[in-house]
Amino acid sequence: MPAKEFILLLTISKDKFYILVNTANIKQPIQLCEENLFWYPSYVKNKVEEHKPESDIVAHI
């Protein structure tokens, strides 16, 4: 998944996203060439779940 989509799913700013990448809170991307960076969808899904606000959690009754 490209960075742009990853950022949208996390609902954070581009600056905050790259701070998380540079501080190793998000893994470095896989780089196929200079302009083609991506993360595996399974990794993105896990990170989105970690960053999801508690208010998004739906109670199961």
N, C-alpha and C positions, 0 to 999 in steps of 0.2 A: 504494500500500500504506500503511495507517495506521501510525502510530508504534508502537503496541503490537505489531503483527506484525513490524515491522522490528527492534525490540528483541529479540524472541524469537529471530529468525533469527541475530542477531549474538551471542546468548547473553551479553549484558552487562546491567548494571543500568540502570535508567531514568536515574539521576543521571549515570552515565558517558555514556550516549547523548546526553543534552542538553548535556553538556560538549563532546562531539565536534561537535554541531550549532553550539554557540555559538563554537567555535574554528575553524569552517569546515572541519573534517575530514570532516564530512558536510554536504552541501548543505542550505540552508534548504528546508523543505517548500513544496509548492504549496498555496496556501490558497484554497479555494473560498468559504468563509465563516469566521467566527470559530471555529467548532467543527469544521470539516472540513478537516483537513490530510492531505496524502499525498505519497508519493514514487512515481515511476514504477517498476514492477517490474524493468525492465532496470537501473536505477540501483541498486536494492536488491541485485540479484543480484551486480553488480560489487563493491559494498561488502562483501557477505558473503564473497565470494571473497578480497578483500584482508585481511579480519580473521580468516580461517580459520586456526586453529593448524596448524603444519606436521605435527603428529602425525595430522591428519585426512587427509593426502595419502596416497592409495593407490598403491603402486608397481605399474606395469604390467610383468608378466613375459612 
